[in-house]
Amino acid sequence: MTASGRVAWIDASAGVAGDMLLGALLDAGASLEAVQAAVDAVVPASVWLTRTEVTRCGMRAVKAGVEVLAEDQPHRTWQTVRELLRSTGVAEPVRAGALAVFERLAGAEARVHGVPADEVHFHEVGALDSIADVVGVCAALHDLGVTRLTVSAVAVGSGRARTAHGEIPVPVPAVLELAAGREIFDGGSGELATPTGMALVTALAEESAGLPRMCVGASGVGAGTKDTPGRPNVVRVVVGTAGLEPGHGTADTTQAVVLEANVDDLDPRVWPGVLASLLAAGASDAWLVPILMKKGRPAHTLRVLAPTERAGELRELVLRETSTIGVRESAVRRTALQRLWVPVPVLGGTVPVKIAHRGGLIMQATPEFDDVAALAAELALPVRTVLEAAVARAVAAGLVGGAPVPPGQSRR
């Protein structure tokens, strides 16, 4: 998003569950049809979503319902859920968000039960209604255009709760694992935060924080199942446009995906071509990091910064062009200054100078090296000579930090 893009804040001061958060986002204006379509893409003809207006302790709210239409498989593994999400045709931000949520759930359950993450059986998380909650929330955020999310301190509850494994203390172990690094408090008796709800807010929200500065566009209230006397059992969301901080001007902030693979058996002469292919296929960046793997084997970590809409294509390219047998991926936010290119005359030729700017002022100005090298080859001159000349011409043209951005220039 741009610096004035869509942001949202989740008020989880009364607890959080997947259906509560989904209800709040629907109440804030997310399209039920768009959410249903995303869920159908993952688990076709399996669940039907509904929205109903209710009251909780006198407060109007939306209750999101999930009607199971097909017989569910009660013990899906993380590997099964992951393949379901990867093979679906939903928008890439929805897929990336849902994968991040379930990955956090798998990690938490694996630690709690002492088993590898891929062997975790999600009796509750793998059920159709939980898949609908997770995919539905990610689809609702995408439909609302939200690209930055924060959450309040989360009420997790107290006492004891009954689960498939017996009676356990509240907050339940998985919720505590998921809450690492986040602000929580008890907030009352009973289980106020479910593992699915906690995974959603910790995987998708950048930080625990109070209501951020914004121009409010919409708000929504999502209801839990119980109507608790004296305490509205609801989650609230506030959606709006972030205000510009003084001196920040403009910058582009977008959702992106980082693809990673550790490779120890590829001929190093192949790597330059792999990186070039990834960049040509639309990667924002691609690079190698030397690492030392088990048994002292030297290797490289390939990292690819991918626009969300190109992540699938670039993932397949990594699998095809390298010897890796798997690719990790994680959702990130990428903030970049706006850019434009200004041609300047250099030694009888022309070299474009890349301008990074914000707020109408130049932040950086750099001659494009490939064009410099091409001109040097054409003139049979050292690259250093042509580069120095290009920098001098850029300065002479006023393309320096702090100068106004020249109008009417090309952007690419």
N, C-alpha and C positions, 0 to 999 in steps of 0.2 A: 504494500500500500504506500501511498504518498504520506508525507508527514501530516496531512489532514485526512487520513484514511479512517476506516471504520474500526473502532475499538469496542470491547465489551468488558464489563466487570460482573463477576458472579458474587452475589451475597449468599454465602453458605453459613451464615451465623446461626441458622436453625438446623444445620445438617445438609447432607446432599446425597442424592441417589440418582441413577441414570434417568428414570422416568420423570423425576422432579425437574431435572435440568432440561430435559427435552420439552416438558410442558411449558417451562418458562420461556424457552426460545420460540416455541410456537406462539405463545401469547405476545411475544415481542415482534411478531410479524413474519416468522419463517413459514414458508409454504408447506402445508401438510402434504400436498401432492408431490412436491419435489422430494420431501423426506421419504415418502412412501416409495417413490421410484428408486431412490438409492438403496433402500432396504430390499426391495424386490430384486435389484440387480445382484445382491449378495446371496440372498436366500429366496429364490423365486417362489411365489404363490405359497408362502409359508406363514406369514403373519399379516395382520391387518391393523393399521394404526388408527386410533381415534383421538379426538380432543373433546373434552367435556368441561363446561364451566361449573365450578364447585365453590364452596366457601370453607375456609380453614380458620377456625377461631374468629369468625366474622370477617375475614379477608377474602375477597374474590380471587380466584386462581384458576388455572387451567390444569386439568388432570389428563396426562397423556396415557392412553391405554394401548395395550398390545394384546390383540386376540390371536392366539395360535391357531392356524388353519391346517397345519400338517403335523403329523406325529414327529416329535422332536427326538434327536439322539442325545441322551442325557449326559454322555461322557465324552465330549469333544476334547481333543488335545490342542495345545497351542499350535502344533504343526498343522493340524487340520484347519483351525480357524485362519491361520496365516495363509494357507493355500486358497481358502475360500475368498479371502480379501484380495489376494494377488491376481486371481483369475477373473475378477469381476470387471465390469465396464464403467464403474463409477468415476467421477472426476478425480484427478490425481490428489488434490488436497484432501478430499474425503477419505480416499484409500490410505494416504500417508498418515492422517490423523488417527484413523481406526487402528492401523498397524501399531502406531506408537502407544495407543491406549492398551491394547491387548499384550504388547510386549512388556509393559510395566506390570500388568496383572500377572503374566507368566513368571516374571522375575520375582515378584513378591510371594506368589504361591510356592515357587520352587524353594525359596529360602525358608518359608514357614514349614514346609513338609520335608525338606532335606532331599529333594530329588532334582535331576536336571530339568531345565525349563521346558524342553521339548517333550518331556515325559509327564508334565503336569496335566492332569485330567480336570477340565473345568466343568464340574457338575452343574454349577450355577452360572459361571461366566460363559460356558459354551452353549447354554440353552438359547433357544431362539429369541426369547424376550430380551436377554442381555445383548445379543448381537444386534437386535433392533434398536436398543437404547444407545449403544456405542455408535453404530453407523448413523442412526437418526440424529444424534447430537452433532456429529461431524458434518452431516449433510445440512443441518439447520444453520450451523455457523457459516458454512460455505454459501448457502442461499442468502443469508443476511449480509454477506460481504465482509464478515469479520476476519481480520488478519492479525489482530493483537488482542490477547485475552489475559486478564488478571483475575485473581480470586481473593476474597477476604479470608481471614482466619476461619478455619472450618470447625464447626461443632461436631464432635465425634461420639458423644454420649458417655454413659457409664453404666455399671452394673454387669449383668450377664445376659447372654443370648444363646438360643438354641440353634444349632446348625446341623448339617448332614453328618458332622463328625462328633456331635454331642454338645453339651453345654460348655461355652467358653466365655472368658471375660471380655467386656467391652471397654475400649475399642478392640475389635477382633484383631488377631495378629496380622492379617493381611493389610488391614487399614493402617496399622502402625508402621508396617514396612513401607507402604506407599506414601506415608506422611513425612518420610525422612527429608529434612531440610525445609519443611513448610510449617506454618503457624497453625496450631490446633488448640482447642480447649474442650472441656467436657460438654458444657452447654445444657446439661439435663440428663435425665435417666433414660435408659434404653439405648438401642443401636441407632444413632442419628446419621451416621455416615456409612454407606455400604462400600465394599471393595470396588464395585463398578463405578460408583459416584466419585470415590476418591481417586481412582485411576484416571477418570476423565479430567478432573480439575488439575491434577498434578502433571499429566502428560500434555495437556493442551494449554494450560495457563502458564505464562512465563514466570510469574512470581506471586507470592502472597503479599497483598498490599491493600490499602484503603481505596475508596472510590477515586479513580484518577480524574485529572482535569479533562473535561470534554464538553462539547456541545451535544446535549442529549437529543437523540433522535427517537428512541423508543425504549420502553421498559416492559418487562414481562414477569409474571409470577407463576411458578409451577408448584403444583400440590403433591404432597406425599399421600399415601393411602389413608393414614390415620388422621382424625381430627382431634388433636390433643388439646384439652382444656388449658387455657392460660398461656398457650404458646403456639402461634401459627406454624403449622408444619409445612413450610414452603421454602423454595429457593427463588431468589429474585435475580434478574439480569438487567443490566442497564447497557444500552447500545447507543453509540454516538460517534461523533467525529472528534479526533484528538486535536487540541489546539496547538499552535506553533509556539515553541519557546523562543524568547527573544534571541535574535542573532542566528537562529537555526536556518532560516530560509527554507528551501525545499530539498528533499532527498527522496529517493524511491526506496521503500521498504516492501519486500515481497516475500511470500512463502517460497521456500526452496527445499530440495532434498539433497543430502550428502550420501553418495554411494561409496562404499569402501570394500576393499578386498586385499587380503594378504597373499602375496605370491612369492614363492621361493624357487620356482623351477622354469622361469621364462628366460630365454636368451636375451640378455640386456640390450642387444642391438635392435630388438623389436619395440622397445618402449617408446622411442621418439615417434614412431608411426602410430602406436596406440593412442598417445596423447593427442597427436594431430587429428586422428580420426574422431576422437571424442569431441574436440573443439569444433570440428567441421560439422558434427552431427547436432550441435546446439548446446553443448555444455557451457556454462558460464565460466568454468575454470576446471583444470585437471592437472594433478601433480603427483609426484612420487615422494615418499618418505622412507629413507633407509631404516630397516629394523633388524633385530636379531631374534630369531625364532627358537623354538625348542631344539635342543641338541647343538646349540651354537650355530645354526644355519643362517647365513646372511639372506635377507629377503627385502622386499619393498611392500609398503602399503600404498595401493593406488587409491586416490581420493578424487571424486568427481563432484563438483558443485553443479547440480542439475535444476533447471526450472521445473516446477512440479509437473507441467504438462509434457515435458520431455523425459521424465524419469524412467518410464517404462522402456522407451526406445534405447536410452543410454545404458540401462541395466542389461538389456539384451546384447548391446555392443560389447560391454565389458566381458560378458560370458563367452561371446564369440571370438573376440580378439585376444583374450588372455587365456592362461591355463588354469585360472581359478575355478573352483567347483561351487562357489557360493558368493553372494554379495550381501553385505549389510547395508541398511539404509536408515536414515533418521531425518525427521523434519526439522528445519532450521528457519530462522528469519534472516534475510540478507538486506542490508541497508547500503545503498550506493548513491553517490552524488550523480546528478544529472550530467550528461555528456553531450558534446557536439564537436565537430571537426572543422577546422578553419585551414584552407589551403594557403600556403605561403610560397613565394618564388625562391628557389635555392639553386644557385649555380646554373642557371638556364633551365632548370626543371622545376617541378612542383612537389612539395611534401606537405601532407596534411598534418596539422598539429591538433592533438586531442586535448580538449578543454574540459576539465571537471569543474562544475560550478554549483553554487546554490545562492539563493537570495539575490540573484542578478550580478554576483561577483565571481570572478575566476578564483578557484582554489588551487588548481594545478594546470600546467600547460606543458605538454610533452610531445615532441615530434614522433610520428609513428616509425618505429625502428625498421620494420620490413620495407617501408617505402624509402627510407634513408639508404638501406643496404642495396635496394634495387637501383636507385639513382647512382650510388657509388660504383656499382658494377658497370652501369651504362657509361659512366664518365671515366672508368678505369682509375678511380681515386680511392685512397684508403677510406674505409667507413668512418673512421674517427674524424677525418677532415670534413666530410659531408655532414656528419652529426653536429659538429661544432658550428658549421655555417647555418644549419637549420635552426639551432638554438639561438644564434645571434639574430637571424631574421625574425624569429618569433618575438624576441625581446623588442626589436625595432618596431614591430607591428603593434606593440602594446599588449601582447599576450603573456601577461605575467600575473602572479598571485596578487589579489586585491584589486585588480583593474576590472572595469565593467565588462560584462559579456558582450561581445560584438553582436549586433542584431542581424537577423536574416541568414544565419549560417546553417549548414546541413547538420542534421542529427541522424545517427545511425546506430 
